[in-house]
Amino acid sequence: MASAPECPVCGQQGVPILYGLPTAVARQAAAAGKVRLFGCVVPAQPDQWTCAKAHTWRADDDQVLLATIDAALKRN
């Protein structure tokens, strides 16, 4: 699996953003720092990644995003 992208601003490793009402598993993954919950309102051009310094961005590789989310939620 490819690794999460680095923040284009500060270089820290990205954490995938999840929108919508979180499940118990998603809340556990967020508490562990594996995903970041961004609420139920999804913007027209939603960001996909964030970093520890709260920068947000979109990346070109949706497969990396989905694989990272699946791993965080332990969906194989």
Backbone as CSV, one residue per row, in Angstrom:
resi,resn,N_x,N_y,N_z,CA_x,CA_y,CA_z,C_x,C_y,C_z
1,MET,0.840,-1.176,0.000,0.000,0.000,0.000,0.887,1.243,0.000
2,ALA,0.504,2.242,-0.777,1.229,3.506,-0.798,0.971,4.262,0.496
3,SER,1.927,5.082,0.870,1.767,5.825,2.113,0.982,7.110,1.871
4,ALA,0.468,7.666,2.955,-0.283,8.915,2.880,0.628,10.027,2.377
5,PRO,0.066,10.970,1.626,0.892,12.057,1.113,1.336,13.000,2.227
6,GLU,2.408,13.721,1.944,2.882,14.740,2.882,2.156,16.047,2.618
7,CYS,1.975,16.813,3.674,1.346,18.124,3.568,2.181,19.015,2.643
8,PRO,1.541,19.652,1.665,2.287,20.525,0.758,2.775,21.807,1.425
9,VAL,2.281,22.128,2.612,2.684,23.349,3.308,3.819,23.078,4.290
10,CYS,3.649,22.039,5.158,4.624,21.826,6.230,5.399,20.511,6.124
11,GLY,4.967,19.613,5.244,5.684,18.358,5.046,5.322,17.237,5.995
12,GLN,4.388,17.468,6.913,3.973,16.399,7.813,3.105,15.386,7.068
13,GLN,3.057,14.167,7.592,2.259,13.119,6.955,0.781,13.451,7.034
14,GLY,0.075,13.194,5.938,-1.348,13.461,5.872,-2.177,12.425,6.600
15,VAL,-3.337,12.867,7.052,-4.341,12.016,7.690,-5.616,12.198,6.872
16,PRO,-6.283,11.106,6.475,-7.481,11.264,5.657,-8.621,11.924,6.427
17,ILE,-9.388,12.727,5.701,-10.555,13.405,6.252,-11.789,12.555,5.963
18,LEU,-12.632,12.379,6.973,-13.916,11.701,6.792,-15.036,12.706,7.029
19,TYR,-15.993,12.751,6.111,-17.173,13.591,6.245,-18.363,12.698,6.563
20,GLY,-19.373,13.247,7.168,-20.593,12.517,7.454,-20.685,12.100,8.913
21,LEU,-21.790,11.476,9.250,-22.017,11.001,10.614,-21.110,9.802,10.861
22,PRO,-20.184,9.894,11.816,-19.217,8.812,12.002,-19.809,7.596,12.709
23,THR,-19.339,6.444,12.302,-19.687,5.207,12.991,-18.816,5.084,14.239
24,ALA,-19.079,4.103,15.053,-18.253,3.864,16.242,-16.808,3.568,15.830
25,VAL,-16.637,2.806,14.765,-15.294,2.478,14.277,-14.572,3.740,13.813
26,ALA,-15.275,4.627,13.119,-14.674,5.880,12.660,-14.289,6.757,13.845
27,ARG,-15.120,6.797,14.879,-14.781,7.578,16.077,-13.543,7.014,16.763
28,GLN,-13.417,5.694,16.802,-12.228,5.069,17.396,-10.982,5.394,16.570
29,ALA,-11.100,5.325,15.256,-9.964,5.647,14.379,-9.564,7.113,14.540
30,ALA,-10.539,7.997,14.699,-10.243,9.419,14.901,-9.546,9.634,16.247
31,ALA,-10.008,8.943,17.273,-9.376,9.066,18.592,-7.927,8.584,18.553
32,ALA,-7.638,7.629,17.686,-6.275,7.091,17.543,-5.433,7.934,16.577
33,GLY,-6.036,8.972,15.962,-5.299,9.836,15.042,-5.139,9.270,13.648
34,LYS,-5.908,8.242,13.302,-5.780,7.610,11.988,-6.626,8.279,10.919
35,VAL,-7.676,8.984,11.320,-8.520,9.778,10.433,-8.907,11.042,11.183
36,ARG,-9.428,12.028,10.464,-9.920,13.245,11.096,-11.364,13.428,10.662
37,LEU,-12.250,13.646,11.600,-13.672,13.824,11.323,-13.951,15.297,11.054
38,PHE,-14.636,15.588,9.941,-14.895,16.968,9.539,-16.375,17.307,9.499
39,GLY,-17.250,16.502,10.066,-18.664,16.836,10.153,-19.484,16.384,8.966
40,CYS,-20.755,16.770,9.008,-21.721,16.278,8.025,-21.877,17.167,6.797
41,VAL,-21.437,18.401,6.871,-21.571,19.310,5.733,-20.349,19.143,4.830
42,VAL,-20.601,18.631,3.634,-19.512,18.381,2.680,-19.474,19.531,1.675
43,PRO,-18.341,20.242,1.607,-18.249,21.339,0.636,-18.263,20.822,-0.801
44,ALA,-18.491,21.729,-1.743,-18.534,21.353,-3.163,-17.215,20.736,-3.620
45,GLN,-16.099,21.255,-3.160,-14.770,20.723,-3.476,-14.092,20.333,-2.156
46,PRO,-14.485,19.201,-1.582,-13.972,18.855,-0.254,-12.489,18.489,-0.260
47,ASP,-11.802,18.946,0.770,-10.428,18.509,0.958,-10.446,17.042,1.368
48,GLN,-9.355,16.335,1.097,-9.266,14.904,1.385,-8.298,14.597,2.512
49,TRP,-7.340,15.477,2.745,-6.270,15.214,3.701,-6.089,16.400,4.632
50,THR,-5.565,16.134,5.816,-5.181,17.170,6.755,-3.903,16.717,7.452
51,CYS,-3.266,17.645,8.155,-2.055,17.303,8.903,-2.206,17.761,10.347
52,ALA,-1.213,17.504,11.166,-1.268,17.874,12.579,-1.361,19.384,12.781
53,LYS,-0.931,20.159,11.784,-0.998,21.620,11.882,-2.278,22.176,11.260
54,ALA,-3.221,21.294,10.925,-4.552,21.650,10.416,-4.547,22.230,9.006
55,HIS,-3.493,22.009,8.223,-3.536,22.358,6.805,-4.402,21.304,6.122
56,THR,-5.125,21.661,5.105,-5.951,20.706,4.369,-5.660,20.828,2.879
57,TRP,-5.837,19.712,2.164,-5.570,19.707,0.721,-6.227,18.506,0.059
58,ARG,-6.261,18.560,-1.265,-6.712,17.447,-2.104,-5.482,16.832,-2.748
59,ALA,-5.513,15.527,-2.944,-4.425,14.828,-3.625,-4.988,14.188,-4.891
60,ASP,-4.110,13.814,-5.787,-4.537,13.258,-7.073,-4.882,11.780,-7.021
61,ASP,-4.387,11.054,-6.028,-4.517,9.598,-6.018,-5.613,9.137,-5.060
62,ASP,-6.822,8.929,-5.605,-7.932,8.472,-4.775,-7.707,7.062,-4.235
63,GLN,-6.942,6.243,-4.938,-6.675,4.878,-4.464,-5.896,4.900,-3.150
64,VAL,-4.949,5.824,-3.018,-4.195,5.958,-1.764,-5.132,6.401,-0.648
65,LEU,-5.994,7.356,-0.947,-6.963,7.837,0.040,-7.845,6.690,0.524
66,LEU,-8.431,5.953,-0.406,-9.324,4.851,-0.036,-8.589,3.750,0.720
67,ALA,-7.376,3.422,0.306,-6.606,2.390,0.999,-6.253,2.827,2.416
68,THR,-5.933,4.109,2.590,-5.595,4.623,3.910,-6.816,4.622,4.823
69,ILE,-7.965,5.008,4.286,-9.196,4.967,5.076,-9.558,3.523,5.430
70,ASP,-9.481,2.620,4.463,-9.788,1.212,4.732,-8.891,0.655,5.826
71,ALA,-7.603,0.975,5.769,-6.665,0.491,6.796,-7.015,1.089,8.166
72,ALA,-7.355,2.377,8.200,-7.691,3.043,9.464,-8.950,2.455,10.086
73,LEU,-9.893,2.081,9.227,-11.157,1.503,9.703,-11.112,-0.018,9.740
74,LYS,-9.945,-0.556,9.426,-9.708,-2.001,9.419,-10.676,-2.752,8.511
75,ARG,-10.883,-2.155,7.325,-11.710,-2.802,6.289,-10.766,-3.320,5.231
76,ASN,-10.584,-4.599,5.137,-9.647,-5.156,4.142,-10.378,-5.776,3.029
